[in-house]
Amino acid sequence: MHEQFKNEKCAACGMKFFDDEDIVVCPECGAPYHRECWNRVGTCIHSAEHGSYEWKGDSAELREHLENVESARINKPETSEDGFEIFHVESYDEYREIMDRKLLEQQKDFEEIDGVTAQELLKFVGKNGYYYLPVFKDIRKNNKLLKLNFASFLFFPIHCFYRRMNLFGVIMMILLFLSTETRILLNYFADNLGLSSSDLAVAYIVTAMISLALNIFALMFFNYFYLKTAVRKIKTIKQQYPDESRERILARIEAAGKPGIFYAIAFSFCTAIAMMLVFQLINNTLGISISVLKELVN
């Protein structure tokens, strides 16, 4: 492997390159890919930016930043006047390795969870490992399932997909859509069911409370389900690739759990569209047209 791509990642799958891998470089912007990823994608993911975009890599971008800030000594820790250690690194991955190593030293009494180690969980979580690893330890050691996660409450349910909890996010979105669908059906069949205006008002309040309850449920139990998801996915990866090196396994775990805001938005949008189509099909079967739905919503 060319030295230029050491510690760099494939532009398509996000996994690190290893010495024995075949690398393909986009002739327009220089972005590197695994050959199998290039063949699978079929084109450069930066094709829309060609002409204005040039791939530099994480190492080069961070190096430029450090050169603009100061001419620093690499990798040699210093001590500030306040007694804090200062590390100068030449890549974000190197910074992550230092911080992860320090965190693992602090959590050295972290017990394995169904064969999954603290290091593997830290690789899966990626960002905010300093928050999640102690939380996971507390859940495991003290059986404290209730751990507040305000990001999941404020950005519900997109945060589920951001953290690659696709199944959990889809289930929560289905429950949200069901509460809305319940209001629509009660409105449409109010006469048949003998419901008065006050009954409908109570039904609206109940369904609204159900939606709020789902948000609160995510606030309180998101961390627990995130731990269960991480353990399940890590175990699956280790079972699928039993003969691979430890470094490759960790790279696969990191890629599988890597948070992504654009992925979260796209997945949420596609899931919402799919659910709208399903519920609209149900409404059409029951004789509720789109015009009627607009009247009910208004």
Secondary structure, 3 states (H helix, E strand, C coil): CCHHHCCCECCCCCCECCCCCCEEECCCCCCEEEHHHHHHHCCCCCHHHECCECCCHHHHHHHHHHHHHCCCCCCCCEECCCCCEECCCCCHHHHHHHHHHHHHHHCCCCCCECCECHHHHHHHHCCCHHHHHHHHHHHHHHCCCCCCCHHHHHCCCHHHHHCCCHHHHHHHHHHHHHHHHHHHHHHHCHHHHCCCHHHHHHHHHHHHHHHHHHHHHHHHHHHHHHHHHHHHHHHHHHHHCCCCCHHHHHHHHHHHHCCCHHHHHHHHHHHHHHHHHHHHHHHHHCCCCHHHHHHHHC
